[in-house]
Amino acid sequence: MNSSYVFGSTQYHIELERLRAIENLFDPASRCLLTAAGIAANSNCLESGVGADSIPRWLSNVVFPSGRITAVDLDRRFLHNL
């Protein structure tokens, strides 16, 4: 992990809690906007700044098996295989 990352806390659980709080606040609107933008089966998606990976997990239910998701983040501690 890049040590100059602003939120590069060594306290895993505190950072995960912060990311989950952000997801709880913003994910409902993000899902609505992505749906309105036409994200559907067969879509190819790039998600940057993934955080704790809730949007890529949601996208996987929408676009798989025929679509693709590429997810990137500076801090990869919370990225999981979809």
Backbone bond lengths (Angstrom), bond angles and torsions (degrees), N, CA, C in turn:
res aa  C-N    CA-C-N  psi(-1)  N-CA   C-N-CA  omega(-1)  CA-C   N-CA-C  phi
1 M - - - 1.445 - - 1.529 108.33 -
2 N 1.312 116.45 143.89 1.456 122.60 178.97 1.525 109.25 -72.18
3 S 1.327 117.23 119.65 1.463 120.29 -175.79 1.527 113.34 -68.94
4 S 1.335 118.54 -14.27 1.456 120.60 178.77 1.533 112.42 -88.55
5 Y 1.324 117.66 1.11 1.456 121.53 178.05 1.526 108.97 -63.07
6 V 1.330 116.87 128.26 1.463 122.32 -172.96 1.522 112.69 -55.95
7 F 1.330 117.11 -43.19 1.457 120.60 -176.68 1.525 111.42 -101.28
8 G 1.325 117.80 28.60 1.456 122.49 -176.84 1.513 113.05 -75.67
9 S 1.283 116.93 60.32 1.457 121.78 -179.25 1.522 110.37 -73.93
10 T 1.319 116.01 139.81 1.456 119.68 173.38 1.526 110.58 -80.41
11 Q 1.329 116.79 -6.94 1.462 121.38 179.96 1.530 108.72 -91.42
12 Y 1.317 115.14 88.36 1.460 124.02 -173.98 1.525 112.56 -50.12
13 H 1.307 117.43 -49.82 1.472 120.87 -173.93 1.528 112.43 -68.10
14 I 1.307 117.79 -33.90 1.459 120.73 177.78 1.524 110.09 -67.42
15 E 1.322 117.15 -44.28 1.463 120.68 178.64 1.523 111.02 -65.66
16 L 1.328 117.92 -41.61 1.461 120.73 177.90 1.525 110.53 -62.24
17 E 1.315 118.01 -40.69 1.470 121.58 177.87 1.530 110.88 -62.55
18 R 1.328 116.78 -41.18 1.467 121.08 178.29 1.530 110.64 -63.09
19 L 1.321 116.62 -44.34 1.464 120.34 179.92 1.524 111.47 -65.95
20 R 1.314 117.99 -40.57 1.476 121.54 178.28 1.532 110.70 -63.51
21 A 1.323 117.53 -37.49 1.465 120.46 177.47 1.522 110.59 -63.86
22 I 1.317 117.27 -41.14 1.466 121.26 176.92 1.522 109.89 -62.98
23 E 1.335 117.05 -43.64 1.470 120.58 178.03 1.529 111.04 -59.88
24 N 1.315 117.12 -45.73 1.466 120.46 -179.41 1.518 111.86 -59.64
25 L 1.312 116.12 -34.04 1.461 120.75 -178.79 1.528 112.46 -78.33
26 F 1.334 117.64 -44.60 1.466 120.81 -169.23 1.529 115.93 -104.73
27 D 1.322 119.37 -20.53 1.467 120.29 -175.32 1.532 114.85 -60.48
28 P 1.324 120.44 -41.16 1.462 118.27 179.63 1.538 112.43 -56.82
29 A 1.309 117.28 -44.65 1.470 120.76 178.50 1.524 110.77 -67.96
30 S 1.327 117.32 -39.04 1.467 120.63 179.04 1.521 110.78 -62.23
31 R 1.328 117.52 -43.52 1.469 120.72 178.64 1.524 110.95 -62.99
32 C 1.319 117.57 -40.94 1.470 120.91 177.77 1.522 111.11 -62.58
33 L 1.325 116.79 -44.79 1.464 120.88 -179.80 1.525 111.76 -65.75
34 L 1.323 117.36 -40.58 1.467 120.48 178.61 1.526 111.09 -66.13
35 T 1.311 116.78 -40.08 1.468 120.38 177.03 1.519 110.35 -64.56
36 A 1.320 117.71 -44.48 1.466 121.78 178.87 1.528 111.64 -64.31
37 A 1.330 116.64 -29.02 1.465 120.66 178.60 1.519 112.12 -76.46
38 G 1.323 116.91 -8.74 1.462 119.95 175.84 1.516 115.39 99.42
39 I 1.322 117.66 13.19 1.465 119.22 176.48 1.524 107.91 -62.89
40 A 1.324 115.90 125.29 1.460 121.22 -176.97 1.523 108.71 -155.88
41 A 1.335 116.51 -176.91 1.461 120.54 175.89 1.521 108.72 -51.83
42 N 1.300 116.96 145.13 1.472 125.61 -178.67 1.518 113.45 79.79
43 S 1.334 119.39 -4.12 1.464 120.62 179.74 1.522 110.33 -72.57
44 N 1.324 115.64 148.24 1.459 122.66 171.76 1.515 106.64 -111.03
45 C 1.331 117.19 123.95 1.461 122.26 -170.73 1.525 111.43 -123.54
46 L 1.322 115.60 142.69 1.455 122.90 170.58 1.511 107.41 -117.18
47 E 1.316 116.66 120.67 1.462 122.50 178.41 1.520 107.12 -113.60
48 S 1.324 117.10 117.14 1.463 120.64 178.60 1.523 109.11 -113.81
49 G 1.319 116.01 144.69 1.459 119.95 -174.90 1.505 110.03 72.81
50 V 1.305 116.94 50.52 1.461 124.28 -170.14 1.522 114.33 -64.90
51 G 1.315 117.42 -31.31 1.464 119.22 -178.11 1.512 111.26 68.24
52 A 1.317 117.50 -121.24 1.467 122.08 -178.56 1.524 112.18 -96.58
53 D 1.280 118.65 14.01 1.472 129.29 169.68 1.526 117.54 71.93
54 S 1.328 118.87 23.83 1.469 119.56 -179.14 1.530 112.65 -69.39
55 I 1.327 118.38 -38.68 1.468 119.94 -179.71 1.529 111.17 -69.09
56 P 1.341 120.49 -44.48 1.469 117.91 175.42 1.528 112.83 -60.66
57 R 1.314 116.96 -35.67 1.478 118.87 177.18 1.531 110.38 -65.28
58 W 1.331 116.76 -41.91 1.462 120.30 176.93 1.531 109.75 -63.89
59 L 1.338 116.47 -45.51 1.463 120.50 178.93 1.525 111.84 -57.96
60 S 1.319 116.69 -37.54 1.466 119.37 -179.07 1.524 111.45 -60.65
61 N 1.314 117.14 -34.17 1.468 120.18 176.97 1.519 112.05 -71.45
62 V 1.319 117.12 -23.05 1.464 121.82 -177.91 1.528 111.60 -89.82
63 V 1.324 117.99 -46.83 1.465 120.40 -169.86 1.521 114.81 -96.98
64 F 1.326 119.14 -23.82 1.463 120.82 -178.30 1.511 109.84 -74.31
65 P 1.305 120.16 152.13 1.459 127.42 7.59 1.536 114.16 -92.24
66 S 1.310 117.56 -7.99 1.468 118.90 -173.76 1.525 114.05 -90.26
67 G 1.335 118.47 -16.26 1.457 121.56 178.85 1.521 111.24 -98.03
68 R 1.330 115.71 178.27 1.460 120.92 -179.53 1.520 110.38 -134.29
69 I 1.322 115.37 151.21 1.463 121.89 175.29 1.527 107.60 -129.80
70 T 1.314 115.94 129.77 1.452 121.67 170.44 1.526 106.21 -114.06
71 A 1.326 116.80 123.04 1.463 121.77 -176.82 1.527 109.22 -119.88
72 V 1.341 116.10 130.64 1.470 120.71 -179.71 1.528 110.42 -133.83
73 D 1.317 115.15 151.08 1.461 121.64 176.16 1.518 107.66 -160.32
74 L 1.332 117.03 149.14 1.459 120.85 175.78 1.525 111.06 -62.90
75 D 1.314 116.32 -37.79 1.465 122.69 -179.39 1.517 107.51 -105.46
76 R 1.320 116.60 104.36 1.470 121.28 -173.40 1.527 113.51 -91.21
77 R 1.323 118.78 8.73 1.464 120.59 -177.30 1.525 113.01 -58.88
78 F 1.314 116.96 -29.82 1.459 119.71 -172.66 1.526 113.52 -106.32
79 L 1.317 117.04 6.40 1.459 120.62 175.75 1.518 108.34 -81.41
80 H 1.304 116.10 133.23 1.452 121.61 179.61 1.523 108.73 -126.45
81 N 1.307 116.41 159.19 1.467 119.28 176.17 1.514 109.15 -69.20
82 L 1.322 114.82 135.10 1.469 119.71 179.74 1.508 109.85 -88.58
